[in-house]
Amino acid sequence: MSTSLAWDERYAAGGFQFGEAPNDYLRSQAWRFRPGMRAVVPGDGEGRNGVWLAAQGLAVTSLDWSPVGVAKAEALAASRGVRLDALVADVARWDWPAAAFDLAVWIYLHLPPADRAAACAGVARALRPGGLLVLECFTPAQQGRRSGGPKDPALLWSREVVEAEFPDFTILELTEGTVLLDEGPRHQGPAEVVRGVLRKPG
């Protein structure tokens, strides 16, 4: 079974696997966002983060490789009365438009290293000069915890991975540590994450 089909099955299981509310760290950065900003959310799944951003007045492109997830994102947007441009896309192979977005939101998107590098290069290309990246992902310290995340250690992030994937970006904040997740049935309990905000030069 391909990974995209596996995610189709998860999203088709009923309910929202990671809840309908946005990620807490993303929500904590709301003071940085302005209505009319253009945002892209790779790996947005069922749309919780993209829909929340749209409700803040941002123009949001939500990307996920699961058609089931994208359909749920569109339904969630409709139920909230907001517009979401939700696309089925493999973010490692998508044709990222140059300087098209003011904000990229990378929340719990864990890819094999080669795909991760391609998607990160796409994000860097697609952000305008001065654009922001907000990121939260699991670190190697998450292994063995039951609060979510991939089993393959190659898919995990760290401060060093963030710095390597976005070497030219200015770090506004970047930390590793323990957080308490309450994000639907798949993210529950103490978790080890890296989270940060970076700015594209220019």
N, C-alpha and C positions, 0 to 999 in steps of 0.2 A: 504493500500500500504506500502510495506517495505521501509525503508529509502534508501536502495540501488537502488530500482526501482525509487524512487523519484529523485535520482541523475541521473539515466539513462535518465529520461525525460528531466531534465535540460540540460544535456550535449547534448542531441539529438536535442535541440531546434534551433541549428544553431549558427555559430560563436563560439568564445571562451568566456565562461562565466566570466572568470577572466583575460582575455587577453592572449596574447602569450609571453609577456615579463616576466622576473622573478620578484619576490617580491623585492622591493627596499632595504629592510634590508638585505636580502640574498646577493644581489649584492654588498652591502657596505662591506660585509665580504670577498670579493674575495681575498683580500691580505692574508688570512689565508689558502687558498686552493692551492694545488700543483697538476700538472698533474700526473695521476696514482693513486691518492687517491681513495679509494673505498667509495662510498656514498650510503646511503639509504634514500628515500624520502617517508615516509608514508603519505597516503592521498594526493597523487600528482595530482589527478584529471586528467585534460587534458594535464598535463605534462610540464607546462611552466617552473617550477623550475628544474625538472629533466633534461629536454632537455638543459637548459642553463648550468647546471653543466657539462653535457656531452660535451658541446661545449668548456668548459674550460679544457678539457682533463681528467676529472674524469671518473671512471668506475661506472656507476649509476644503481642502482636497484630502480625502481619506482613502488610504491604499491598503488592500489586503489581498492575499492570493486565494482566499477561501470565498467562493461565490455565496456560500451560506452565511458567512460572517458579514459580507458586504450587504446582502439583502436585509439582515437584521439591523445593520447600521442605518440603512435607508428607512426602515420601519421606525427605528427609535427617533430619527430626526423628524419624521412625519408626525410622530406622537407628541413631540416637543414643539412643533410648529416652526422648525428652523430648516434652512437649506443646507444640504451637505452634498458635495460632489464626491460620491463614493465610487471607487473604481476597483475592479478586479485586476490586480497587478502583482507580478513578482518583482519586488523592489530591487533585487540584485540585477535585474535585466530590463527594468522599465527605462524608457527614454526620458530621463530627467531633464526638464526644461532649464535653461540657463537663467540665473538671477530672477526667478519667478516668484519667490516666496520671501516673506519677512521673518517667518518662524518655521522651524521644524521641530516636531515633538516625537521623540524616540523613547517609547515606554515599553519595557519588557519585550523588546524584539531581539531574539537570540538566533543568530544565523551561523552556519559554518564559516570559518575564517575567510575563505575566498569570497563567499557571497556577502559577508559582512563588509569586507573591504570595498567591494563593488557598490554596495548600497550606501556606505558612508561617503564614497567619492561622489555618488549621485546627489546626496544631500548637500555636500559642500558646493557642488556645481549649481544646485538649484536655489541656494540661498543668495539673496542679494548681498552686496557689501554692507557690513554692519548688521546683517541678519542674525537671529538668535537660534540656538539649539538648546532644547530642554531634554534631558535624558535621565532615565532611571532603569537600571538593569541589575540582575543578580550577579554576585561575585562568587569566586571559588569557595568562600566560607559558607555559602548556602548549601553546599553538598551535605546530604544527610538530614537536612531539615525537611519538614513535611508541609511547608507553607508555599510550595510552588517552585517553578524553575526547571530547566532542562537537566537531564541526568548526565549528558555528555559534557565533560569539563571544557572541551574546546569551544563550546557555545557561550561560556560565561565571560563576563566583563570584569574590568578592574580599572582603577585610575590610570594605570599604565596603558591599557588598551585604548581608553578614551584619548589619551595624549598621543598615542601612535596613529590612531585613525583620523584625528583632526589636528595635525601638528602645527598648522598655521593659525589656528583659532586662539583667541584670547580667552583664558579661563576666568570667568566671573565668580564662580564657586564650583568646587568639586570635592566631594567627601565620600568616604566609605564608612559603613557602620550598620548597626542594627536598627530596623524599623519594625513596627507592628502593622501587619497588613490585615485589612478587612475589605477585600475586593472580591465579592462573589465567592462561590464554593471552591474555586481553584487557588485563591490567594488568601490564606487565613493563618495568622499567627506571626511570631517573630521571624524576621527574614534578614539576610545579609545582602546589602545593595551598595552600588555606587550610584550617585546622583549628582547632577551638575547642570550648570548653565554656561554656555560658551558663545562667543561672538565671532562671526566671520570678519576677517580684517577688511578694511576699506573705509 
